Amino acid sequence: MRIDGSKTLLTGASTGIGASLAKLMHARGAKLVLVSRKTHSYELPGVHWISADLTDPKQRASAFAEAVQILGGIDILVNNAGVGAYTPTAQIDDATWDHLYELNLNAPIHLSRLALPALLAQRRGLIVNICSIASLVPLPWFTLYSTTKAALLSFTHGLRMELDQTGVTTTAVCPGYVKTPFQANVITGKPPLLLQKTKRFAITPEDCAVDIANGIESDKRTVVSPPSGHLLNALYFFFPKLIDWQFARYNRNLEKAAN
């Protein structure tokens, strides 16, 4: 899918991967509308911001309608908005659980449903869902977040098959550890201290944005960023018990370090 000249709606654009991707797609010639709760974190010529709480279905629908009116249509929808929670399953409250699912899963599915009639009518378009490496390999210190992203990944792949031969397709993006404010902005809990120390292995949001943009332009089914995430996924596929044991052990050490 060509980025140059595309009418693109991107959510979660204020910081991190979303901000870097917005700047890169703008540089590559996209006509952009950006959605986030905090708008105008930066300025890009000709880019319009919409403030919306995407956990609210009415605000989602209103933001989408406004974006399409501004853009004069839509070619690419990038569902990037998401949030985490460092809370064990036994301790999570209903409000946190509902917030995770509403933003991470219900919002991108709802926006995709809103976009599909126009995309199908013009017989071209792309829906990009930002999932996570946790959608491929569940993380025990992030179990509930992992479930939302795994469900989003399944939706993205299933929708692609559903849309076969319509001219509309999907791309699933599975970032690994990226240097963003994500950990500081989780709904509840704090990342274990040992996990925070692994930031030295993280990639920059700019590098992740390049992988995503290149994936869009080369019509990739799945983008894993960094590509080394494919190795972790392969290990989990061929040696699931080994990865389960290692991650469970790592999680116990994380819990001890946090106490």
VODRENLO-186336 format. One record per atom (N, C-alpha, C): x, y, z. Coordinates in pm, whole numbers, plus 32768, in hexadecimal, padded with zeros to 4 digits. Example, Ala and Ser with C-alpha at 12.3 -4.5 7.8 and 13.67 -1.06 7.14 Angstrom:
REM VODRENLO-186336
85277DC7830C;84CE7E3E830C;85287EB6830C;85057F1F82C4;85577F9682CA;850A80038313;
This chain:
REM VODRENLO-186336
80557F898000;800080008000;8058807C8000;803F80D57FA4;808E814F7F9C;806B81AB8010;80D381DE8054;80BE824180BD;80AF82CB807E;80FE82E78019;80FA83697FD6;806E83817F9D;802F83EC7FCA;7FAB84107F99;7F3983C97FDF;7F57836E803B;7EEC8324807F;7EA4837A80E5;7E23835F80F7;7DD283A1815E;7DD4834581D7;7E1C8370823E;7E3B831782AE;7E08834C8333;7DC582F5837D;7D9B83118406;7DF082BD8463;7E3282FF84C3;7E8D82BB851F;7E6682DE85AE;7E5082788601;7E2B828F868D;7EA5827F86E8;7E9882B58761;7F0782AB87C0;7F8382F0878F;7F70836A875A;7FDC83AE8712;802E840D8767;800F841C87E6;804F84878833;80E0846A8857;810183EC8871;818A83C9889A;81B28342885E;822E831C8877;825D8296885A;8256826F87C8;822C81F287B0;822681BC8728;81C9820F86D2;81568237870A;80F6828486BE;812D8308868C;8173835086E4;81AE83D086BD;821883BD8652;826E835B8664;82D983438603;82A08317857C;823782C48580;81FA82968503;81B3830984BC;8171835F8508;812E83D284CC;8192842B8483;8202844884C4;8268849E8487;82A3845D8409;82B883DB840F;82F28396839B;828F838E8327;8211836E8346;81AD836682DB;819483F0829F;819A845882F1;818D84E082BE;820085008260;827984D88287;82EF84EF8233;82E684A281AF;829E843181B1;828F83E18138;8215840880E5;81D28473810D;816984AB80B9;80DB848880DD;80C3844F8153;803A842E817A;7FEE84AB81A4;7F6C84AA8189;7F12851081BD;7ED884D6823E;7EF4851882AF;7EDD84DA8331;7E7585218385;7E2784D083CD;7DDB84FE8441;7E0884A984B7;7E2D84EA8524;7E6284A68599;7DFE84AE860B;7DEC84408651;7D8F843A86C2;7DDA84128740;7DC1845C87AB;7DF78439882E;7DAB84868898;7DBC845E8915;7D7C84A98982;7DC2852E8997;7E48852D8988;7E9685A88993;7EC485CD8906;7E8E863988D2;7EAF865F8848;7F1C86C98844;7F4E86DE87CC;7FB3874487B1;802F87348808;805A86B88818;80D9869F885C;814D86D18807;813586E08787;819687148727;8145874786B1;818287908659;813B87C885E5;817487918563;811B876F8508;814287478482;80ED87978420;812A87D483BD;80DF8827835E;806D87DA831B;7FF588138321;7F8487D882DC;7F4387638324;7F758741839A;7F3E86CE83E4;7ED786FE8448;7E6686B9844D;7DF986DE84A7;7DF6867E851E;7DE186B78595;7DD686688610;7D458660863D;7D1E85ED8674;7C9C85DC86B2;7CB185A4873E;7C7485E387A0;7C7B85B28829;7C0585568844;7C2084DC8871;7BB5847D888B;7BE3841488EF;7B8683E98944;7B9C8379899D;7B6982FD8955;7BC382AC8923;7B9D823C88CF;7B6181C7891C;7B5981D389A1;7B0F816E89ED;7A79818889E9;7A5281FB89B4;79C6822289AA;7997820B8919;793981AE8902;790C81918879;78D7820B8830;789282638875;785C82DA8834;78CB83368806;793383468858;79A3839A8830;79F2835A87BE;79FB82D587BD;7A3D8290874E;79F682AE86CA;7972829E86CB;792482B38651;792C83448624;792783A18684;792E84308663;79B684538629;7A2184208667;7AA8843C8636;7ABC840485AA;7A89838C8591;7A988350850E;7A4F83A384A4;79D383CA84C3;798584188462;79C8849D8444;79FF84DD84AB;7A45855D8497;7AC185498441;7B0B84DD845C;7B8684C28410;7B6884AC837D;7B01845E835F;7ADD844182D4;7AB184C1828C;7A6A851582D4;7A3F85948298;7AB785EC8277;7B1785F282D2;7B8F864382BD;7BE4860B824B;7BF58587824C;7C4A854781E7;7C07853D815F;7B82853F815E;7B3A852980E1;7B37849780BB;7B3884418121;7B3A83B0810A;7BA483718163;7BBF82F1814D;7C2782AE819A;7C65823E8147;7CE98233814F;7D3281C7810C;7D76816B8171;7DAD81A681DB;7DF68158823F;7DC3817D82CA;7DA281188319;7D81812983A6;7DED80E583F8;7E2E81318450;7E9480F984A8;7E6080FE8537;7E3E808A856D;7E0F807E85F7;7E8780688652;7EBB80D68688;7F3380CF86DA;7F1780E2876E;7EAA81268792;7E8F8145881E;7E8580C68872;7EC480C888E6;7EBF8054893F;7EFB807589C5;7EE3801E8A26;7F1280368AAE;7F2E7FB08AF1;7F837FB28B58;7FA47F388BA0;7F7E7F418C32;7F8E7ED18C78;7F747ECC8D08;7FCA7E5E8D44;80217E838DA2;80757E208DE5;802A7DEE8E61;7FC27D9E8E48;7F6E7D6C8EB6;7F577CD78EA3;7F797C848F07;7F5C7BF58EFD;7EC67BDD8EEE;7EA27B728EAA;7E177B548E8D;7DC27B508F0B;7DF57B158F75;7DA97B078FF1;7D8F7B8D9037;7DD97BF49010;7DCD7C749055;7D8A7CE29002;7D727CCA8F83;7D3C7D348F2E;7CAB7D538F52;7C867DD18F4C;7BFB7DF68F65;7BB17E038EE0;7B2C7E058EE9;7ADA7E068E70;7AF27E818E1B;7B077EF48E5A;7B197F718E0E;7B987F6B8DBA;7C047F358DF3;7C817F2A8DA9;7C737EC78D36;7C347E568D54;7C1E7DF08CED;7BCD7E288C7A;7B607E6E8C99;7B0A7EA78C31;7B557F108BDE;7BA87F618C21;7BF37FC98BDA;7C567F8A8B77;7C9C7F248BA4;7CFB7EDF8B4C;7CB77EAB8ACE;7C487E658AE2;7C057E2A8A6F;7BC37E938A16;7B907EFD8A52;7B4C7F628A02;7BAE7FAB89A7;7C237FD089DC;7C83801B898C;7CD67FC18931;7D047F518965;7D607EFD8919;7D1C7EA588B0;7C9D7E8388C7;7C5B7E24886D;7BDA7E5D8830;7B7E7E8A8884;7AFD7EB88850;7B0D7F3387F6;7B647F90881E;7B76800A87CE;7BAA7FEC8742;7C167F9F8732;7C457F8586A9;7BE27F358655;7B977ED98694;7B347E8E8648;7AC27EEA861D;7A967F408678;7A2B7F9F8658;7A567FFD85E7;7ACD803685F0;7AFD80918588;7B0F80498503;7B397FCC8508;7B477F7D848D;7ABE7F69844D;7A5A7F4B849D;79D27F398469;799D7FBA842C;79BE802A846B;799380AB8434;79D780C883AE;7A54809E83A1;7AA080BD8328;7A7D806182B3;7A547FE782D0;7A457F828267;79E47FA781F7;796E7FDF8212;79147FFD81A2;795480568137;799980BF8162;79DA81198101;7A4D80D480BB;7A9D80888104;7B0F804280C8;7ADF7FDB8060;7A767F928083;7A427F2C8027;7A037F6D7FAC;79C17FDF7FBF;798180247F4F;79E880547EE9;7A5D80807F1A;7AC480B17EBE;7B2280427E91;7B117FCB7ECC;7B5E7F537EAA;7BF47F667EBD;7C187FAE7F22;7CA47FBA7F49;7CA97FF07FD8;7D157FCC801D;7D26800180A3;7D717FA080FC;7D987FD2816F;7DE97F8381CC;7DC37FA6825B;7DB47F3F82AD;7DA17F50833D;7E1D7F178381;7E617F6D83CE;7EDB7F478415;7EBB7F4384AA;7ECB7ED084E7;7EB37EC38576;7F377EAB85BF;7F577F05861C;7FD17EF78669;7FB67E9786DC;7FEC7E2086CE;7FDA7DB78733;80517DBD8793;809C7D5387A0;81107D5187FA;81557CCB87EA;81D47CC68811;82177C458817;81CE7BEB887A;81887C2A88DB;81397BE0893E;80BF7B9D88FF;809B7BC38884;802E7B7F883F;805E7AFB8803;80E17AEE87F2;811D7A7487BE;814F7A19882E;818A7A588894;81C27A0F8907;818C7A528985;81307A1489CD;80F67A558A44;815D7A6F8AB0;81517AE28AEF;81B07B0C8B57;816D7B018BDF;81A07AB18C3C;815E7A998CBC;81567B148D17;81AF7B758D03;81A67BF18D52;81467C558D11;810C7C2A8CA2;80B37C818C53;80437C2C8C16;800F7BCE8C64;7FB37B698C2F;7F367BA58BF2;7EF77C018C39;7E777C378C0A;7E8B7C8E8B8D;7EF67CDA8B8A;7F197D268B12;7F317CC78A9D;7F787C5B8AB8;7F967BF98A4F;7F177BC18A10;7EB07BA98A61;7E357B708A2B;7DF07BD189CC;7DF27C5389ED;7DB17CB48994;7DF97CBB890E;7E7E7CB58913;7ECB7CBF8898;7EC57C3F8846;7EBC7BCC8889;7EAC7B4E8840;7E267B4B87F8;7DBF7B7E883A;7D3B7B8487FA;7D3C7BE38783;7D827C548790;7D8C7CB38722;7DD87C7686AD;7E407C2B86CA;7E8C7BE78660;7E337B848616;7DE57B378661;7D8B7AD58623;7D247B1B85CC;7CED7B8985FC;7C8D7BD785AE;7CCD7C08852C;7D477C3A8535;7D8B7C7284C0;7DA27C088455;7DD17B92847F;7DEA7B27841F;7D677AF283E4;7D027AE1843A;7C817AB08409;7C407B1183A8;7C497B9283C7;7C0F7BF88370;7C537BF882E9;7CD67BE382E6;7D1E7BDF8266;7CE57B72820C;7CCF7AFC8245;7C977A8F81F6;7C087AAD81CA;7BBD7AEC8222;7B337B138203;7B2E7B75818E;7B937BC98185;7B957C32811F;7BDB7C07809D;7BFC7B898091;7C457B59801C;7BFF7B817F9B;7C4D7BB87F3D;7C207BE07EB7;7BC37C5A7EB7;7BC17CA47F26;7B707D1E7F2A;7BC37D9B7F0D;7C487D8E7F0E;7C9F7E027EFE;7CC27E427F83;7C857E117FF0;7CA07E448077;7CEB7DD780C3;7D4E7DFF8111;7D9C7D9B815A;7DC07DD081E4;7E0A7D80822F;7E317DA682B7;7EC47D8682CD;7EFD7DCD832D;7F867DB2835A;7F887DB083F3;7FC07D48842A;7FD27D3F84BB;80627D6684DC;80717DBD853E;80F77DE98568;81107DB685F6;81817D758609;81A37D3B868C;82287D7486BD;82247DEA86FC;82A07E248730;82D07DD887AC;83537DD887BD;838D7DA48838;839B7E15889C;840B7E1788E1;84237E7F8945;84527EFE88FD;84017F678907;841E7FE588C4;842C8053892E;848B80AC8919;84A581188979;843B8185896E;83CD817189B5;835E81D189B4;832F81E88A42;82D382488A58;829A825C8ADE;823281F38B05;822881878AB8;81BF81248ACE;81BC80F28B5E;823180CB8B93;823480948C1A;820980FA8C83;822C81788C6C;820781E08CCD;817282008CC8;812F81DA8C5B;80A281FE8C48;8042818A8C5B;8070811C8C98;801680AB8CAF;7FA780D58D0E;7F3580908D07;7EC280B38D5B;7EE2809E8DEE;7F20802E8E0B;7F3B800C8E96;7FBA7FBA8EA1;7FFB7FC38F13;80767F788F2A;80F07FBA8EED;81627F848F0E;81E07FB58ED8;822F7F408EA1;827A7F558E37;82CB7EE88E01;83337EBD8E68;83467E3C8E7B;83AB7E0D8ED8;84347E498EB9;84837E5D8F21;85037EA28F11;855F7E5D8EAD;85677DD88EB3;85BE7D918E56;85907DA28DC6;850C7DAC8DB3;84D97DBF8D2C;85017E478CF6;84FE7EAC8D4C;85257F318D22;85B67F368CF3;860A7EE08D2E;86987EE08D0A;86B07EA78C7E;864C7E628C47;865E7E2A8BC1;864B7E938B54;86337F108B7B;86217F7B8B19;869A7F8A8ABD;870D7F608AEC;87847F6F8A98;877A7F198A1A;871F7EB68A1A;870E7E6289A4;869C7E95894B;865B7F018974;85E77F33892B;86117F7E88AC;85B47F82884D;85CB7FD087D4;8588805987E4;85A880B5878E;856C81398795;84E58137874D;848A81918774;840B81988729;841F81C08698;84898209867C;84A7822E85F0;84C881B2859D;8518815785D7;853980DC8590;84BC8086857B;8468808185E1;83EB803585D6;83918071856B;838A80F58566;833781398502;8366811A8475;83E981138461;841F80F283DD;83F4806583B5;83FB80078413;83D07F7E83F5;833C7F7B83CF;82EA7FC88418;825A7FCA83FC;823F80088372;827B807B8359;826680C082D9;829480698264;830680298274;83367FD08209;82D87F5A81F7;82A17F288266;82417EBA825E;81C27EE28217;81947F5D822F;811E7F9181EB;81367F978155;81A87FCE812F;81C47FE280A1;81E57F618057;820B7EF980A1;82287E79805F;81B87E138076;81467E4380AB;80CF7DEE80BE;80ED7D728113;81377D868180;81587D1681D7;80DE7CE88227;80D47C688239;806B7C2C828B;80827C4C831E;80FF7C3C8347;81247C5383D4;81AA7C9A83D7;81B47CFE842D;82337D438443;825F7D2884D3;82D37CEB84E3;830C7CD68567;83847D328574;83817D8885DA;83EB7DEC85EA;841E7DED867A;84A17DD1868C;85067DB38628;84F37D2685F0;852F7D08857D;85207C848540;854D7C11859A;85A17C2E85FD;85CF7BC48659;855A7B8886A6;84E77BCD86A9;84717B9686EA;84427B1686A8;84637B038628;84407A8785E3;84837A108626;84FC7A25865B;854479B8869D;84FA798D871C;84CC79EE876C;848279CE87E5;8401798387C2;83BE79AF875B;8343796E8731;835D78DF8704;83CB78CB86BB;83EE7844868C;841077E98702;8459781F8763;847C77D087D9;83FF77A78826;839F7803882F;832477E48877;82D2777C882D;82D7777F87A7;828D771D8757;82C976918764;834E7688875C;838F7605875C;83AD75D187E9;83C2762D8848;83E6760588D0;838F764F8937;830B763C8930;82B376898989;82CB76728A1D;82E875F58A44;82FD75D88AD2;837C761E8B04;83E276238AB0;845E76668AD7;844776FB8AEC;83FF773A8A90;83E477C98A9D;838977E38B14;8324778E8B28;82CD779B8B9E;832077978C1E;837977368C25;83CD77268C9E;842677A08CB2;846577CE8C46;84C0783F8C50;847678BF8C77;840478D78C38;83B979518C57;837D794D8CE3;834F78D78D0E;831B78CA8D96;838978E48DFC;83FE78B08DDF;847378C68E37;8497795A8E3A;849779998DC6;84B77A278DBC;84507A7B8E07;83D27A528DFB;83677A9A8E40;83767A918ED7;839B7A1B8F08;83B27A0E8F9A;84227A698FC8;848C7A728F79;84FC7AC98F9D;84D47B5C8F98;847E7B7E8F38;844E7C088F2F;83FD7C2D8FAB;83A87BCE8FD6;83557BE7904C;83AA7BF890C9;84117BA590D7;846A7BB0914A;84B47C35914A;84E17C6090D4;852C7CDD90CA;84D57D5690E9;84527D4990CB;83F67DBA90E3;83D07DC69176;83E17D5B91C3;83B97D5B9251;842C7D8992AC;
